[in-house]
């Protein structure tokens, strides 16, 4: 993310923005879920990034099962066939671990895992890649989560969405991730 992107997003600017502009700003955090951005915009003003992060977490973790599936379905799978179709934020997050152009063996492994996960749970595997340094740990977590009960996994996936959104918010506002907060993992 460039410095100009970071400068364009501030809690003060969000608080003063008209409703449409506020939704556009929050969409950079909510991964193709403008309906969630609308909910967050309705709770303005926010005192700081921590308060916005807390509201974001509360909204996500209190979603109905139907809305939680809608939110999860908006997220890309790992190493999708068309990485340029992802949001810029997802491209950056996946690109950090070379998932936008993975080696053939890794691409095949992830394709198999993505397919198994989608069939089992009905939504793409979501993981907070910012919390991982290497693909071995990501793959291990992926394989482990495939064994979860569906409701346990839905809750875990929502916690991962919270972590991703809080990390994006921290990057956009220049806040320390520890200040913006982290979902319970």
Backbone as CSV, one residue per row, in Angstrom:
resi,resn,N_x,N_y,N_z,CA_x,CA_y,CA_z,C_x,C_y,C_z
1,UNK,0.835,-1.162,0.000,0.000,0.000,0.000,0.886,1.233,0.000
2,UNK,0.604,2.151,-0.835,1.443,3.343,-0.940,1.108,4.317,0.173
3,UNK,2.027,5.243,0.413,1.786,6.257,1.431,0.563,7.088,1.103
4,UNK,0.324,7.366,-0.184,-0.833,8.173,-0.546,-2.133,7.444,-0.237
5,UNK,-2.161,6.101,-0.363,-3.341,5.333,0.014,-3.592,5.470,1.506
6,UNK,-2.525,5.369,2.291,-2.651,5.477,3.736,-3.150,6.867,4.109
7,UNK,-2.606,7.915,3.468,-3.010,9.273,3.773,-4.468,9.529,3.414
8,UNK,-4.994,8.840,2.411,-6.356,9.056,1.959,-7.390,8.479,2.925
9,UNK,-6.956,7.641,3.840,-7.880,7.030,4.789,-7.495,7.464,6.193
10,UNK,-8.398,8.124,6.842,-8.196,8.459,8.250,-9.554,8.369,8.930
11,UNK,-9.535,8.200,10.221,-10.784,8.135,10.972,-11.509,9.477,10.868
12,UNK,-10.757,10.568,10.913,-11.392,11.883,10.781,-12.074,12.031,9.421
13,UNK,-11.383,11.630,8.350,-11.979,11.722,7.012,-13.209,10.821,6.915
14,UNK,-13.131,9.637,7.488,-14.274,8.723,7.490,-15.460,9.355,8.219
15,UNK,-15.205,9.947,9.361,-16.277,10.560,10.141,-16.944,11.715,9.414
16,UNK,-16.181,12.472,8.636,-16.710,13.644,7.937,-17.283,13.321,6.557
17,UNK,-16.971,12.160,6.039,-17.394,11.807,4.680,-18.913,11.673,4.585
18,UNK,-19.423,11.969,3.379,-20.850,11.710,3.164,-21.055,10.193,3.177
19,UNK,-22.294,9.720,3.315,-22.511,8.269,3.451,-21.916,7.436,2.318
20,UNK,-22.055,7.877,1.088,-21.513,7.112,-0.046,-19.992,7.041,0.009
21,UNK,-19.350,8.156,0.312,-17.892,8.180,0.397,-17.409,7.337,1.579
22,UNK,-18.160,7.360,2.688,-17.779,6.547,3.850,-17.837,5.060,3.508
23,UNK,-18.872,4.652,2.789,-18.984,3.252,2.372,-17.824,2.891,1.455
24,UNK,-17.479,3.779,0.525,-16.344,3.527,-0.367,-15.043,3.371,0.426
25,UNK,-14.856,4.196,1.440,-13.649,4.097,2.260,-13.620,2.775,3.015
26,UNK,-14.737,2.412,3.606,-14.798,1.181,4.400,-14.736,-0.070,3.538
27,UNK,-15.108,0.047,2.280,-15.046,-1.106,1.372,-13.612,-1.604,1.215
28,UNK,-12.641,-0.766,1.470,-11.242,-1.190,1.394,-10.886,-2.155,2.510
29,UNK,-11.754,-2.249,3.504,-11.543,-3.132,4.643,-12.473,-4.347,4.576
30,UNK,-13.636,-4.211,3.938,-14.699,-5.223,4.044,-14.798,-6.202,2.876
31,UNK,-13.822,-6.283,2.002,-13.727,-7.308,0.950,-15.036,-7.584,0.211
32,UNK,-15.391,-6.676,-0.663,-16.559,-6.870,-1.539,-17.853,-7.116,-0.771
33,UNK,-17.953,-6.481,0.367,-19.154,-6.604,1.199,-19.622,-5.201,1.575
34,UNK,-20.088,-4.471,0.557,-20.531,-3.097,0.787,-21.661,-3.021,1.808
35,UNK,-22.481,-4.056,1.882,-23.566,-4.079,2.864,-23.007,-3.999,4.289
36,UNK,-21.844,-4.597,4.528,-21.204,-4.503,5.833,-20.619,-3.101,6.022
37,UNK,-20.051,-2.543,4.973,-19.532,-1.175,5.039,-20.652,-0.185,5.369
38,UNK,-21.847,-0.408,4.819,-23.003,0.446,5.122,-23.318,0.385,6.614
39,UNK,-23.295,-0.812,7.183,-23.564,-0.964,8.619,-22.526,-0.229,9.457
40,UNK,-21.261,-0.354,9.059,-20.196,0.315,9.813,-20.312,1.834,9.694
41,UNK,-20.634,2.315,8.499,-20.767,3.762,8.282,-21.895,4.332,9.132
42,UNK,-22.930,3.554,9.358,-24.076,4.026,10.135,-23.726,4.281,11.600
43,UNK,-22.627,3.743,12.088,-22.237,3.904,13.493,-21.248,5.042,13.720
44,UNK,-20.953,5.809,12.663,-20.048,6.938,12.842,-20.691,7.963,13.764
45,UNK,-19.874,8.767,14.446,-18.417,8.883,14.330,-17.689,7.869,15.217
46,UNK,-16.460,7.572,14.800,-15.567,6.702,15.567,-14.480,7.569,16.194
47,UNK,-14.151,7.281,17.430,-13.112,8.042,18.125,-11.734,7.754,17.546
48,UNK,-11.525,6.487,17.142,-10.205,6.088,16.642,-10.323,4.746,15.929
49,UNK,-9.198,4.265,15.431,-9.178,2.998,14.697,-9.566,1.834,15.602
50,UNK,-9.219,1.893,16.879,-9.594,0.837,17.825,-11.113,0.716,17.916
51,UNK,-11.796,1.833,18.032,-13.257,1.800,18.138,-13.877,1.243,16.856
52,UNK,-13.366,1.660,15.704,-13.862,1.115,14.438,-13.571,-0.382,14.351
53,UNK,-12.383,-0.797,14.747,-12.051,-2.221,14.746,-12.954,-3.024,15.663
54,UNK,-13.277,-2.460,16.816,-14.172,-3.146,17.748,-15.582,-3.276,17.168
55,UNK,-16.060,-2.215,16.504,-17.389,-2.259,15.880,-17.395,-3.278,14.750
56,UNK,-16.334,-3.275,13.957,-16.192,-4.231,12.860,-16.271,-5.655,13.392
57,UNK,-15.539,-5.940,14.446,-15.544,-7.272,15.045,-16.936,-7.620,15.554
58,UNK,-17.571,-6.701,16.265,-18.903,-6.970,16.802,-19.907,-7.251,15.681
59,UNK,-19.842,-6.471,14.612,-20.762,-6.681,13.479,-20.540,-8.051,12.855
60,UNK,-19.295,-8.403,12.601,-18.991,-9.669,11.926,-19.363,-10.861,12.793
61,UNK,-19.000,-10.820,14.048,-19.238,-11.976,14.915,-20.702,-12.129,15.320
62,UNK,-21.535,-11.123,15.032,-22.960,-11.229,15.354,-23.829,-11.438,14.105
63,UNK,-23.208,-11.690,12.970,-23.976,-11.898,11.741,-24.860,-13.137,11.840
64,UNK,-25.985,-13.074,11.161,-26.833,-14.267,11.037,-26.072,-15.300,10.218
65,UNK,-26.449,-16.570,10.312,-25.780,-17.574,9.471,-25.827,-17.213,7.977
66,UNK,-26.941,-16.705,7.510,-27.064,-16.339,6.093,-26.100,-15.208,5.736
67,UNK,-26.045,-14.161,6.559,-25.128,-13.051,6.275,-23.672,-13.462,6.443
68,UNK,-23.393,-14.352,7.384,-22.007,-14.793,7.542,-21.553,-15.561,6.303
69,UNK,-22.427,-16.376,5.737,-22.072,-17.083,4.498,-21.878,-16.106,3.343
70,UNK,-22.694,-15.077,3.306,-22.540,-14.046,2.262,-21.193,-13.342,2.411
71,UNK,-20.804,-13.019,3.630,-19.514,-12.378,3.866,-18.361,-13.306,3.497
72,UNK,-18.429,-14.541,3.936,-17.354,-15.490,3.651,-17.236,-15.770,2.152
73,UNK,-18.350,-15.855,1.462,-18.333,-16.129,0.018,-17.704,-14.986,-0.771
74,UNK,-17.642,-13.789,-0.190,-17.041,-12.639,-0.879,-15.515,-12.703,-0.886
75,UNK,-14.949,-13.583,-0.086,-13.491,-13.697,0.010,-12.961,-14.674,-1.028
76,UNK,-11.761,-14.410,-1.536,-11.194,-15.311,-2.545,-10.591,-16.556,-1.905
77,UNK,-10.523,-17.610,-2.688,-9.798,-18.786,-2.231,-8.307,-18.487,-2.314
78,UNK,-7.488,-19.335,-1.737,-6.041,-19.168,-1.835,-5.583,-19.561,-3.240
79,UNK,-4.718,-18.754,-3.811,-4.145,-18.997,-5.139,-5.226,-19.235,-6.196
80,UNK,-6.147,-18.281,-6.345,-7.213,-18.486,-7.327,-6.666,-18.503,-8.752
81,UNK,-7.420,-19.112,-9.674,-6.941,-19.202,-11.058,-6.742,-17.832,-11.715
82,UNK,-7.533,-16.834,-11.293,-7.411,-15.474,-11.838,-7.104,-14.498,-10.689
83,UNK,-5.856,-14.431,-10.288,-5.534,-13.593,-9.129,-5.833,-12.113,-9.342
84,UNK,-5.821,-11.648,-10.575,-6.104,-10.231,-10.817,-7.569,-9.888,-10.580
85,UNK,-8.418,-10.899,-10.427,-9.824,-10.648,-10.108,-10.024,-10.344,-8.626
86,UNK,-9.009,-10.584,-7.816,-9.095,-10.279,-6.386,-8.990,-8.773,-6.171
87,UNK,-9.426,-8.314,-5.004,-9.220,-6.919,-4.640,-7.716,-6.658,-4.522
88,UNK,-7.335,-5.400,-4.582,-5.919,-5.058,-4.429,-5.389,-5.528,-3.085
89,UNK,-6.198,-5.401,-2.053,-5.754,-5.831,-0.722,-5.489,-7.333,-0.701
90,UNK,-6.388,-8.116,-1.286,-6.180,-9.571,-1.324,-4.984,-9.938,-2.188
91,UNK,-4.804,-9.229,-3.290,-3.628,-9.496,-4.130,-2.345,-9.254,-3.343
92,UNK,-2.307,-8.172,-2.587,-1.106,-7.870,-1.796,-0.891,-8.922,-0.711
93,UNK,-1.951,-9.307,-0.026,-1.839,-10.283,1.055,-1.403,-11.652,0.519
94,UNK,-2.030,-12.082,-0.571,-1.654,-13.375,-1.141,-0.314,-13.290,-1.860
95,UNK,-0.024,-12.162,-2.472,1.241,-11.991,-3.178,2.444,-12.078,-2.259
96,UNK,2.291,-11.668,-1.011,3.388,-11.723,-0.045,3.915,-13.143,0.122
97,UNK,3.024,-14.132,-0.032,3.426,-15.533,0.085,3.435,-16.229,-1.277
98,UNK,3.551,-15.446,-2.343,3.646,-15.949,-3.721,2.418,-16.743,-4.159
99,UNK,1.264,-16.420,-3.613,0.042,-17.128,-3.983,-0.626,-16.554,-5.228
100,UNK,-0.144,-15.433,-5.712,-0.687,-14.901,-6.960,-0.041,-15.561,-8.168
101,UNK,1.065,-16.250,-7.956,1.755,-16.993,-9.018,2.511,-18.161,-8.386
102,UNK,1.766,-19.125,-7.832,2.419,-20.205,-7.091,3.108,-21.204,-8.023
103,UNK,4.077,-21.911,-7.474,4.721,-23.009,-8.199,3.654,-24.047,-8.525
104,UNK,3.807,-24.788,-9.622,2.778,-25.754,-10.031,2.371,-26.757,-8.948
105,UNK,3.315,-27.279,-8.206,2.978,-28.261,-7.167,2.130,-27.618,-6.069
106,UNK,2.489,-26.397,-5.663,1.712,-25.705,-4.647,0.329,-25.356,-5.192
107,UNK,0.254,-24.909,-6.423,-1.038,-24.576,-7.030,-1.952,-25.797,-7.048
108,UNK,-1.406,-26.953,-7.404,-2.201,-28.186,-7.447,-2.672,-28.570,-6.047
109,UNK,-1.788,-28.459,-5.057,-2.144,-28.798,-3.673,-3.245,-27.869,-3.163
110,UNK,-3.091,-26.574,-3.413,-4.099,-25.620,-2.954,-5.422,-25.803,-3.684
111,UNK,-5.360,-26.130,-4.962,-6.594,-26.376,-5.704,-7.359,-27.543,-5.075
112,UNK,-6.648,-28.612,-4.726,-7.294,-29.765,-4.094,-7.873,-29.384,-2.726
113,UNK,-7.119,-28.646,-1.939,-7.604,-28.218,-0.626,-8.791,-27.264,-0.767
114,UNK,-8.700,-26.300,-1.688,-9.803,-25.361,-1.911,-11.083,-26.100,-2.285
115,UNK,-10.957,-27.085,-3.168,-12.118,-27.857,-3.615,-12.724,-28.639,-2.454
116,UNK,-11.894,-29.325,-1.689,-12.378,-30.108,-0.549,-13.053,-29.205,0.480
117,UNK,-12.459,-28.059,0.744,-12.999,-27.132,1.732,-14.343,-26.576,1.266
118,UNK,-14.402,-26.110,0.036,-15.639,-25.555,-0.513,-16.760,-26.595,-0.474
119,UNK,-16.443,-27.828,-0.814,-17.451,-28.892,-0.792,-17.917,-29.188,0.629
120,UNK,-16.999,-29.156,1.565,-17.351,-29.482,2.951,-18.124,-28.357,3.631
121,UNK,-17.692,-27.098,3.418,-18.252,-25.989,4.189,-19.132,-25.030,3.392
122,UNK,-19.006,-25.012,2.075,-19.868,-24.158,1.265,-19.396,-22.725,1.110
123,UNK,-18.161,-22.440,1.484,-17.557,-21.116,1.306,-16.052,-21.303,1.181
124,UNK,-15.361,-20.294,0.664,-13.909,-20.431,0.497,-13.166,-20.399,1.833
125,UNK,-12.031,-21.046,1.873,-11.146,-21.031,3.035,-10.610,-19.618,3.212
126,UNK,-10.798,-19.064,4.399,-10.300,-17.728,4.727,-9.296,-17.875,5.854
127,UNK,-8.138,-17.273,5.659,-7.103,-17.304,6.686,-6.386,-15.955,6.689
128,UNK,-6.030,-15.500,7.856,-5.340,-14.215,8.003,-3.866,-14.402,7.652
129,UNK,-3.546,-14.270,6.383,-2.178,-14.526,5.913,-1.149,-13.622,6.577
130,UNK,-1.556,-12.451,7.025,-0.604,-11.546,7.679,0.009,-12.175,8.919
131,UNK,-0.655,-13.180,9.482,-0.175,-13.828,10.701,0.777,-14.990,10.426
132,UNK,1.082,-15.241,9.150,1.915,-16.383,8.782,3.142,-15.925,8.005
133,UNK,4.251,-16.564,8.303,5.506,-16.242,7.625,5.798,-17.153,6.451
134,UNK,5.185,-18.343,6.436,5.515,-19.284,5.363,4.307,-20.141,5.022
135,UNK,4.364,-20.731,3.831,3.254,-21.530,3.332,3.110,-22.869,4.058
136,UNK,4.177,-23.393,4.611,4.066,-24.665,5.319,3.054,-24.557,6.463
137,UNK,3.133,-23.464,7.192,2.196,-23.271,8.307,0.778,-23.008,7.805
138,UNK,0.666,-22.301,6.697,-0.653,-22.047,6.110,-1.292,-23.371,5.692
139,UNK,-0.530,-24.205,5.001,-1.037,-25.508,4.551,-1.425,-26.376,5.756
140,UNK,-0.591,-26.378,6.784,-0.901,-27.171,7.980,-2.208,-26.700,8.615
141,UNK,-2.395,-25.392,8.699,-3.638,-24.852,9.277,-4.828,-25.205,8.385
142,UNK,-4.641,-25.098,7.068,-5.694,-25.437,6.106,-6.137,-26.883,6.331
143,UNK,-5.182,-27.795,6.360,-5.497,-29.218,6.536,-6.173,-29.470,7.875
144,UNK,-5.719,-28.813,8.906,-6.304,-28.966,10.234,-7.750,-28.483,10.259
145,UNK,-8.001,-27.337,9.666,-9.352,-26.772,9.696,-10.341,-27.578,8.863
146,UNK,-9.868,-28.329,7.911,-10.768,-29.197,7.142,-11.438,-30.240,8.036
147,UNK,-10.860,-30.518,9.180,-11.417,-31.510,10.111,-12.429,-30.910,11.089
148,UNK,-12.584,-29.590,11.075,-13.526,-28.944,11.990,-14.971,-29.301,11.656
149,UNK,-15.802,-29.246,12.673,-17.246,-29.341,12.461,-17.681,-28.071,11.717
150,UNK,-18.728,-28.150,10.902,-19.134,-26.978,10.102,-19.363,-25.698,10.914
151,UNK,-20.061,-25.770,12.037,-20.320,-24.550,12.810,-19.033,-24.018,13.442
152,UNK,-18.185,-24.897,13.894,-16.886,-24.482,14.447,-16.087,-23.775,13.359
153,UNK,-16.092,-24.322,12.174,-15.320,-23.723,11.080,-15.914,-22.403,10.622
154,UNK,-17.225,-22.281,10.608,-17.841,-20.999,10.238,-17.393,-19.914,11.211
155,UNK,-17.409,-20.227,12.500,-16.960,-19.246,13.504,-15.476,-18.926,13.347
156,UNK,-14.661,-19.950,13.067,-13.227,-19.722,12.863,-12.989,-18.845,11.642
157,UNK,-13.696,-19.137,10.568,-13.538,-18.344,9.345,-13.928,-16.888,9.593
158,UNK,-14.991,-16.654,10.359,-15.383,-15.275,10.675,-14.316,-14.583,11.523
159,UNK,-13.705,-15.316,12.453,-12.607,-14.740,13.242,-11.425,-14.371,12.347
160,UNK,-11.173,-15.186,11.333,-10.103,-14.882,10.375,-10.443,-13.623,9.577
161,UNK,-11.702,-13.464,9.199,-12.128,-12.256,8.487,-11.900,-11.031,9.361
162,UNK,-12.235,-11.148,10.636,-12.004,-10.033,11.566,-10.514,-9.691,11.603
163,UNK,-9.671,-10.689,11.703,-8.226,-10.456,11.759,-7.728,-9.769,10.486
164,UNK,-8.191,-10.248,9.342,-7.810,-9.630,8.059,-8.273,-8.177,8.021
165,UNK,-9.520,-7.937,8.382,-10.073,-6.579,8.323,-9.358,-5.643,9.297
166,UNK,-9.042,-6.127,10.491,-8.315,-5.292,11.451,-6.906,-4.977,10.941
167,UNK,-6.257,-5.950,10.324,-4.919,-5.706,9.776,-4.989,-4.679,8.641
168,UNK,-6.002,-4.784,7.802,-6.176,-3.798,6.728,-6.434,-2.413,7.312
169,UNK,-7.267,-2.347,8.319,-7.559,-1.072,8.968,-6.288,-0.475,9.563
170,UNK,-5.478,-1.294,10.189,-4.219,-0.808,10.765,-3.309,-0.250,9.671
171,UNK,-3.218,-0.969,8.550,-2.379,-0.475,7.445,-2.924,0.843,6.885
172,UNK,-4.224,0.930,6.726,-4.825,2.137,6.153,-4.669,3.355,7.056
173,UNK,-4.771,3.142,8.360,-4.721,4.267,9.291,-3.322,4.534,9.821
174,UNK,-2.402,3.610,9.557,-1.053,3.763,10.089,-0.970,3.394,11.557
175,UNK,-2.023,2.784,12.075,-2.049,2.394,13.484,-1.292,1.086,13.672
176,UNK,-0.790,0.891,14.858,-0.157,-0.369,15.232,-1.256,-1.425,15.311
177,UNK,-1.039,-2.595,14.715,-2.052,-3.651,14.739,-2.450,-4.008,16.158
178,UNK,-1.528,-3.924,17.101,-1.871,-4.244,18.487,-2.835,-3.213,19.045
179,UNK,-2.778,-1.974,18.538,-3.689,-0.933,18.996,-5.065,-1.125,18.367
180,UNK,-5.091,-1.438,17.088,-6.367,-1.651,16.404,-7.035,-2.904,16.935
181,UNK,-6.263,-3.864,17.401,-6.809,-5.059,18.013,-6.709,-6.270,17.112
182,UNK,-6.883,-7.379,17.703,-6.787,-8.646,16.990,-7.915,-9.542,17.475
183,UNK,-8.515,-10.239,16.549,-9.578,-11.183,16.909,-8.972,-12.336,17.702
184,UNK,-9.775,-12.907,18.544,-9.341,-14.102,19.267,-9.185,-15.232,18.264
185,UNK,-8.024,-15.856,18.278,-7.760,-16.914,17.290,-7.824,-18.266,17.890
